């Protein structure tokens, strides 16, 4: 009686190829997760900066209003009267000597 052993071949080409494909898939998935997390973080940071910008715009508008009220001709004349200033129509320092 003879014993026949089947040919023991290893699929040496398929196993490394499958490992490489699996590693690429895992690395791609991890990379996509990291990029997504960075994108979400950037979105939140932009939203916070937009809030800061809106607050700064509102504060800027109120400061402009205060400035325009302070520099209004009527307000300047009233302040000059309060301080006791008088208006000189022909100042001497502008005359040529």
Backbone torsions as a table, in degrees:
resi	resn	phi	psi	omega
1	UNK	NA	137.1	179.9
2	UNK	-112.6	141.9	178.6
3	UNK	-101.5	126.4	179.6
4	UNK	-104.2	121.3	175.9
5	UNK	-94.8	132.0	177.0
6	UNK	-69.0	155.8	-179.1
7	UNK	-68.6	122.6	-178.8
8	UNK	-94.2	94.9	177.8
9	UNK	-109.7	140.3	176.3
10	UNK	-100.2	143.4	177.7
11	UNK	-83.5	73.2	-173.4
12	UNK	-71.0	-26.1	178.7
13	UNK	-81.7	-34.5	-175.6
14	UNK	-75.5	-41.1	-177.4
15	UNK	-63.0	-48.9	177.9
16	UNK	-65.6	-36.7	178.7
17	UNK	-62.8	-44.3	179.2
18	UNK	-64.7	-38.2	178.1
19	UNK	-64.5	-41.9	179.6
20	UNK	-65.1	-44.1	178.8
21	UNK	-62.5	-43.0	179.5
22	UNK	-63.4	-42.5	178.5
23	UNK	-64.0	-41.3	178.4
24	UNK	-63.7	-42.6	179.9
25	UNK	-63.8	-45.1	-179.9
26	UNK	-64.7	-44.5	178.8
27	UNK	-64.6	-39.8	177.0
28	UNK	-62.9	-41.8	178.6
29	UNK	-64.8	-45.1	178.5
30	UNK	-63.4	-41.2	177.5
31	UNK	-61.8	-43.1	177.7
32	UNK	-63.8	-38.5	177.3
33	UNK	-63.8	-44.4	179.4
34	UNK	-64.0	-42.4	178.9
35	UNK	-64.8	-40.5	178.2
36	UNK	-62.3	-44.6	179.1
37	UNK	-61.9	-41.7	177.6
38	UNK	-63.6	-40.6	-179.7
39	UNK	-64.8	-43.0	178.8
40	UNK	-65.6	-41.4	177.5
41	UNK	-62.3	-40.2	177.9
42	UNK	-65.4	-38.7	178.5
43	UNK	-62.6	-43.2	178.5
44	UNK	-65.8	-41.0	179.1
45	UNK	-64.1	-40.9	177.5
46	UNK	-64.5	-38.5	178.5
47	UNK	-63.7	-42.1	177.8
48	UNK	-64.4	-41.0	178.7
49	UNK	-66.1	-34.8	176.3
50	UNK	-64.2	-39.7	176.9
51	UNK	-62.4	-43.4	179.5
52	UNK	-63.4	-41.3	179.4
53	UNK	-64.2	-41.7	179.1
54	UNK	-64.3	-40.7	177.3
55	UNK	-63.5	-42.2	179.3
56	UNK	-65.5	-38.5	178.1
57	UNK	-64.0	-42.7	179.6
58	UNK	-64.9	-42.6	178.5
59	UNK	-65.1	-39.4	178.2
60	UNK	-62.9	-42.3	179.5
61	UNK	-63.4	-41.8	179.8
62	UNK	-68.0	-37.1	177.4
63	UNK	-67.0	-38.3	176.6
64	UNK	-63.0	-42.4	178.3
65	UNK	-60.8	-43.7	177.7
66	UNK	-61.9	-41.5	179.8
67	UNK	-64.6	-45.3	-180.0
68	UNK	-64.6	-36.4	177.0
69	UNK	-67.7	-38.3	-179.5
70	UNK	-70.8	-32.6	-177.4
71	UNK	-94.9	5.4	177.5
72	UNK	-62.8	142.0	-176.1
73	UNK	-60.2	-41.3	178.9
74	UNK	-63.8	-40.9	179.8
75	UNK	-67.9	-38.5	178.6
76	UNK	-66.5	-40.9	177.7
77	UNK	-64.4	-41.3	178.6
78	UNK	-63.8	-42.1	179.4
79	UNK	-66.5	-38.7	178.3
80	UNK	-63.3	-40.5	177.0
81	UNK	-64.9	-39.3	178.5
82	UNK	-62.0	-38.5	-177.7
83	UNK	-82.6	-10.7	178.6
84	UNK	85.1	22.6	177.2
85	UNK	-77.4	151.4	175.0
86	UNK	-121.9	150.2	-176.9
87	UNK	-90.8	125.2	177.8
88	UNK	-106.1	120.6	-176.2
89	UNK	-80.5	-30.7	-179.9
90	UNK	-128.7	85.6	-178.2
91	UNK	-68.7	146.7	-176.7
92	UNK	-74.1	-27.8	-176.6
93	UNK	-71.0	-12.4	176.8
94	UNK	-92.5	-10.6	-178.9
95	UNK	-74.0	142.9	179.7
96	UNK	-80.1	137.9	-179.5
97	UNK	-95.9	NA	NA
